[in-house]
Structure formats: C-alpha cells, structure tokens
Amino acid sequence: MSTAPVPPTIPVMLPWLGEEEAQAAAEAVRSGWVAQGPRVAEFERAFAEHLGAPHAVAVSSCTTALHLALIGAGVGPGDEVVVPSLSFIATANAVTYLGAVPVFADVDAETGNLTAGTVEPLLTARTRAVIAVDQGGVPVDLDGIGELVEPRGITVVEDAACGAGSVYRGRPVGADAAIAAYSFHPRKLLTTGEGGMVTCQDGELAARLRRLREHGMSVSAADRHTAGGASLPETYDEIGFNYRMTDIQAAIGLVQLRRLPEMVARRRELAGRYRELLAGTGTGARLVADPAHGTTNYQSCWLLPADGAPERTELLARLAAAGVSARRGIMAAHLEAPYKGTARVPLPATELLTRRSLILPLFHALTEQQQDRVVEALRTALG
C-alpha cells in the first residue's frame, strides 16, 4: 500500500536575510576592521534613535545584556530579583550569575507576562529588581509594575529580548525603560546572528556599561586605534567582561534595523490571517493577541488549544507528520533542574501555558498556501 508523499516541512521560523546584509558584512570584512569599532557605534546610535531612547550599548547577546543591566541596577550577592518563570532560562540565569536569587512570579494567562498583581506578593526587604519580560513580543505593562516597585527603591529591568518592533502605549517597547535588554538571535525579528543591546536613560550608566563590556577598560580599543600614534594608556577600575559585538554583526544589524517596520507589518498581517483561518475551524484554540496597552510584533505566534484537545506532544507529532514544524510554548524555568523546587508560590498560569501552548510557523516569507497547510494540519490534529 502506498501513501502520498508529505510536502516539504514548513519551518517554525526563518530569519529574513538577503543580499544587502551579505554585502554589508562583506564591506566590514574588506574594511579591515572586524572587531568592535565604528559600525558598532553607528548601530548603537541608529538603534537608540529608532527607539527614542537616550543611550544604547551593543553587546554579544541578550544574556550578557541582562547581566550588565542587573549590574547597572545594583544587584549583587544575596539580593532577590523577581522574574517570570515563563521565560527562556537566561532570564533567571542572569540573576544567578550575580549570586542573587531569582524569585519566580506567575504571569497573566492572556499575555504570558508579569503583572503588578503577580509581582506584589513576592516583594521582600531583599528585593533589588524586577525583570519584566515582553514575552514572545507581547509588551508587558511596564507602568503598572513600575508604579508598584519604584517607590520602594526597586529597579525594573525590561527583558525586551523578543520586543524589537512591538509598541507600548504608543512608543517602541523599551524606549522609556530605566534599563532594557534586547536580543538579536536568529529567532528574533532583527538578527545579527548573535548579539544584544542594552538601552538606558542615564548617560553615566551607559558609559559604565561600555567599559564593563570591554574588560572594564577606561579607553576602548577603537579609541586607541583612532588616536593613531598618540598614547592613550588605559586603566581597569573594576572587573569587566568580554561582551563585545563585532563590526560584522553591527553591519548586518544596521540593514536589519531598516527592514524592521516591514518585518513587523508582515508578521502582523500573517498573524491576522491565522486568526481568521483558525476562527473558521471551530476548534476553540486561542491565538496570542495584542494587549490593551500596546501591539505585539508576533515574534512568537503562540496558540493555546481548547480544553479537551489532545496532549501537546501528540499534537506536535501529528503536525510534524503533516510537514508542519511547530514548537512547544515558552518554557518554565522553575520546572528545570537548576531551579526545580524553588518557586515560593503556586504558578498556575505559567504551568498551564508551558504545558499546553505551542508555537506556529510564522516568518516573513511564509506564503498563504503554507498558512493554509498549517491551519488544515492543526484542524486535523485537534480533531
């Protein structure tokens, strides 16, 4: 007995990269300056201008951006930092790097984000910061959390890893945050392969973060090169790190930044079409949507099946058999070995979303025909 061949698998994500990015990277290579240099500085200026934020500091990843952001917030050994468990484990790890304690809060089941209500029960005299994540690109209600914690001297660090291109109260996500961290991993809309950015309001803090990303040097390698034969001896006033972005990455990032509005518009168009198609299936599955306070870039197009749907592992297997590459929803850090058993309160919304949600294919080049295949495969998988 023969069966019809399965069409090529539809990936869950593909970065939108083209000849312009290739040419920009090649020009950086041909320039002879491939480490952190003038293109990194240009990317920082362009990114800050795009957001409307005063300062931007390019780094090697969002994890290193979070690490530096927490140092900037004054987090140290023995401090507590409230974080969502529903986030990539790097959010909690960055706290642990500093000898501080990640305290896991639950999230809103509609947005997947922290709220003032989920944070407040976990605040103690040891709380130094809160990391508020724009999960999957859905903007977190930063004002509500800030109004709760800032009068207590607690800093809000915005983990905007997924947030580039999302909007919060009419402004780009992270624009008004005291400190925010971004990711340029290939799963994000704007990618440099690897890489990250810290934005902040304070010029002295930005200068300090620039030193810290380069081993704490008082004079950067780029400044020494620009000085030519002049002597610019450096000092090292605190322990720093090697968290630099390269000029090759920044060259790609500059092209990607120009593409960002088109990327967001396309993803929102595709997500809207998913919503229409899914409504016609009668499955009752709920697609992530814009919150009242902003718009999402749909970095992750996650879906929560209705009660009574098959178990998620079975759903993913059925989709894979139909040539559709979906993924499990956002992980819950408190269920992983390094943090297992550390949650201080029940996290019902977190555990529901991490157990049952899944991420659908969504990328710039996704066609209507591919979308139709995804929805039909999902309808069949859900029964």
Number of C-alpha atoms within 10 A of each C-alpha: 2 4 5 5 8 11 10 9 14 21 16 18 22 17 17 17 17 11 8 13 20 14 14 20 21 14 15 21 15 10 10 8 16 21 19 21 21 19 23 25 17 15 24 23 17 17 23 20 14 16 20 14 19 16 23 28 25 30 31 21 25 28 25 26 30 31 23 26 28 27 17 17 19 13 23 18 12 14 19 24 30 26 28 32 30 29 24 16 19 15 24 27 20 23 27 18 13 16 15 22 24 27 24 26 27 24 25 16 15 15 19 25 25 29 22 17 15 19 22 14 11 17 19 12 9 13 23 24 25 29 26 26 30 27 26 26 27 30 32 30 21 24 16 13 21 20 11 16 20 13 9 13 10 20 24 25 27 28 30 30 28 30 31 28 25 25 23 23 14 10 14 20 28 30 22 20 21 18 30 29 32 28 31 25 19 17 18 24 31 30 24 28 17 17 26 26 28 31 29 25 17 12 12 11 18 21 14 17 24 25 22 23 24 21 18 21 21 19 16 19 16 14 12 15 12 12 11 9 8 9 8 15 9 13 10 14 12 13 12 18 15 14 22 23 25 23 25 24 26 29 27 26 27 22 22 22 20 14 15 18 14 13 21 21 15 19 23 19 13 21 22 14 15 20 17 11 15 20 14 11 15 9 17 15 20 16 21 21 18 17 15 10 15 18 21 29 28 30 26 28 25 24 19 23 21 14 10 7 17 15 12 19 14 13 23 21 15 17 24 17 14 22 19 27 19 23 19 19 23 24 19 23 25 25 16 12 8 12 18 11 10 13 17 11 13 11 19 13 16 25 20 13 24 22 18 21 23 23 22 27 20 27 23 18 14 18 12 12 8 16 21 15 17 22 20 17 20 24 17 15 18 22 10
